[in-house]
Amino acid sequence: MKTLFESVELKNLKAKNRTIRSATNERSFCSETGEFTPELFDIYKDLIDGGVGTIITSFANVMENDQPAQYMLGIYDDKFINHYKHLIELANVNDTKMILQLVYGGSQTAYNVDKRVILGPSAVENIYSKV
């Protein structure tokens, strides 16, 4: 157990301990357009206050018109700056490191496929557009 609570350095990331909270699905705690809700801040605050060394957020879409799932984090616009700034301020209080998981659904997305243009890395058609 001693090793678990010792600091660790991975390249440029220096974590206070070796506990990592992996990315999970917190979509029901975001607005439809990707803003944090107070409940989502509470989830992260509980993890931070509990001593987690590093937290990987749930996925955040990088383009407004490519939201691979409903009610997921957004990072496609400057309107999110204050949300992420507040999250980092919470994390800094307890020296918790944050890693943001970015996502672009592309041709593998199944959400709202009939209402938007879906871009992908190849000419492979989105399999969900025929469902």
N, C-alpha and C positions, 0 to 999 in steps of 0.2 A: 504494500500500500504506500510505502514511503515514496517510491519512484513516481507513482501517479500524481502526487501533489508537489513534485519538484518542477522547477521551471524547465522549459525546453526551447531550443532555438532551431527553427527550420528555415534555412536561407535567411531572409530579412524579417521573418516573423518570430518575435520573442514572446512566448506565452508564459504566464505566471505559473501554470500547471499544465498537465497533459490531458485534461478533460476537454473533450470537444463535443459540442452539441451539433449533430449533423443537421442538414437541411431537412425540414419537414413541411407538410402541407398546412399552411395557415391561411388559406384563401378565404375562409369564412370570416376572417378578422381584418379584411381589407375592403375598401369601398369598391364599387364597380369599376372605377377608373384607376384603381391602384394605390389610393392613399391609405396610410396607416389609420387604424381606429384606436381609440383609447385602450381597448381590450388587447390589441396586438402589442402596444407599448408595455402593458402590464405583464404579458407573457415574457417579453424580453427582459424586463426589469426583474422579474422573479428569477430568471436564469442567471442574470448578472449578480443579483444579491446572493444567490445560492453558491457563488464561487466558481462557476464555469470559466475555464481559461480562454476558450475560443468558441464562438458561435458562428455557424454558417446559416445565413438567412434562407427563407424559402425563396423560390425563384422569382425574379423580377423581369418583366418584359422590357425590351430596349426600344421597341417601336410601338407607337400608339395603336396602329392598325394591325399589329400582330400580337394579339393577346391569346396565347395557346390555351388558356383556361380562364374561366370566369372568376372574378374576385381575387386576383393575384396581385402581388406587389408590382408597382410600376417604377421605372427609372428613365422614362423616355422624354422627360420634360423638366425644365428648371423648377416647376411647381413642387417637385419632390424634395428639393434641397433641404428645406427646413425639417421635413420628416426624418431624413437620414442624419442631419446634423443633430437633432434631438436624440436619436438612437445612439450616435457616437458619444454624445455628452454623457448619456446614462452609462455606457460601457466604460468610459474613461474613469469614472468615479472609482470603479473596482479593478481597473487595469485589465479589463476583458477585451480580447481582440475580436473584431467582427470581420467576417468574410461575406461579401454579397454574391449570391449565385445569379448570374445573368442568363437569360434564355431568349432565344428566338425560335419559335415553333416550326417555322418553315413548312415544308411539305409533309411533315409528320403530325401536324396539328389536326384535331378533330373538332375544335370549338369554332362555331360561327363560320364554317367553311363556305356556306352559300351566300354570305353577306360581305365578303371581302376578297381582294386579290391576295393569293398566297404565293409568296416567293420561296424558292428552294435553290439548292446548289446545283441542280441538274434539271434535265427535262422530264424527270420522273413525275408523273401526275400524282396529286394528292389522293391517296386511297380512300379517304373519307368523303370526298366530294361526290362519290357515286352511291353512297349508302342511303 
